[in-house]
Amino acid sequence: MDKIKIAFSGFWSEFQEYDNIFINLLKKSYEILIVDGEIENTDVLFYTNFSTDFYKYNCMRIFVTGENLVPDFNLCDYAIGFEQLYLGDRYIRYPLPYWNYRNDVFIAENRKNVDIENWMQRKFCSVVVSNGEYAEHFRNELIKTMVMKGKIDSGGRYLNNIEEENGVSDKFSFISKYCFNLALENCQHSGYCTEKIFQSFAAGCIPVYWGDPDIGKWFNKKAFINCNDFYSPKEVIDCIEHIAENKQKCYEMLMEPLYDKTQKQMEDYDKELEQWLMHIFSQGKSRWMRRAKNGSIIFYEEKIISGIAEKKSSFLERLKGIFGEKDI
């Protein structure tokens, strides 16, 4: 069994370097050694957009992002992200929830039959949002309008109205007390769908989703409220209230499967990822690297490196302000 030395850069503290979907799939065919910090002794680097040292690794680089970012294939050999794009074998669409929120996905995909009488006793609607600065107008206006009308309990740091200014410590426990949950992305970007809608489903809520314009490609349209179908926050609120008044409609939505017959579930995404990884790794180390090594790329990478060095400190401070120090 071939031995492969792998490093990770830019991942958060909760990420398990020795136990994650990438490593577990590769272990089926290779002996894997984690060699973080051993730059000269690394065969493969998995790195995120939060990495500030990826450029030091002169090995195969696989960029992994959970953010609404288009991979820079000048800097990486391969990439994993949200974008719906094709670049031969250099890219795969494998969204964040399937590799970082697998338990939420599992619970959502295996929802049990609902007791509608008990469900109707839940509170009305919840939201947990901490980022109020780097988000699009519609999303913030929807939260503001519902808070102003007394239609929602906001458990995040943004517009918190439950007397927990730093936000709830257990999001799942909090939203599980509500009939509806606002599952809102930071932006509206095609293909960009994070864990939020999965967490709503898993908590037994009817998700009120805003974000990915293509959300209907990935999830059963009958199982959630799609804010993208409305022109204003008022129209969204009217829709929620209308459904809430109809117990039969609520029950029907709660009983809808997560996906329709044409849509993929986690098992399908995992199989595609395994095939993609095996194809790359089976080519042999001499054929792993795909990014350009000579010509203009030299100056391009030097420019990127220079910018990273100048902004590293301020970059980390901004991240702490957005996500909190424990998440950096």
Phi, psi and omega in degrees: 000126181294146180259132179232130181260119187240140176236156177236144179216133176087006178275158184278168187297329182283345181291129183266102183296330183267353183214086178212168187299325181293310181294317183295325177289318181293329180297340179295332186236349185223156171272119187254130174241130176270122187232047181305134179089345180266073189304316183282351185245029185246134177270323185220134175245123167264124181220155180250178178291351177270357180287138176242012180222013182302327184293344179285344185268111178266063182215188176294127180248127175244113181276130180235125180227141173254006182256169181278065183236140173276126181301145176264100184282359169286336186252340180237158176275323181218164181210152178232124182196201182266333189303145175264083183222164180231126176217059182060225180266012184276350185217146172221138174275110181218090189298155182315312185304326185285343177244347182235348179227046187297326180292320176298318179296316181300314180296317180297318181289340183243038179301144180263167177301141185263143171271100189296329180293316177292322181297321181293345179276354179294164173291172191287293189209146181229164171206145175228103181224134178249332182269104178257350185267315184258065181211159183280159190300313185303315182300310181295322180294324178297314179295313181302314182297318181289324176295315181298323181275357181070030184260002187207150171255118182261110187260001177268188179284336181277121179052041181298129179230023180242018176065029171232081190301329180274002179092157180294146181278336181230095183299315184299314179298321181294306186287343179293351180268002188238153177286317182239148175224132176283115178255095192241125175281169176286336183209167177259105187217127185303124179091345185272097179228119185261203184285347193300316181290325176298316181296324177296312178300314184297328181277001178081016179270163164271114183290140171249097192262137170225135178152252185305117177298339181260021185304330179293346175286331190256336184228153177298117184298337183280352187262356183208167175265125183257107181297338180296345180276355186241156183266342184212157175303324180300318179297323178296313181297318178299320179295315179301313182296321180296316180293320182298332181279351184244096184302320181296319178296317178301314181298317180298319179293320181292334182269352178293141176293156181297321183238154170273181188292344182265352190260151182275149171246181188304320180301321180291317178298319180297319180296319179295319179296317180298316179297320180295312180296315181297322178298314181296308187289332183286350181286344183094147187303328183292343183244010183290314190283133183241340182290152179294146182245344183226169181086212186298337181301330180300314181286325179297312181293323177299321178295317179297315181298318179300317180295322178297316181298320182288324190254002186304313183296309181294327178299312180295323178295320178295320179297320179298322179293327182277310190255348184092148186298327184292341183265357183264000000 
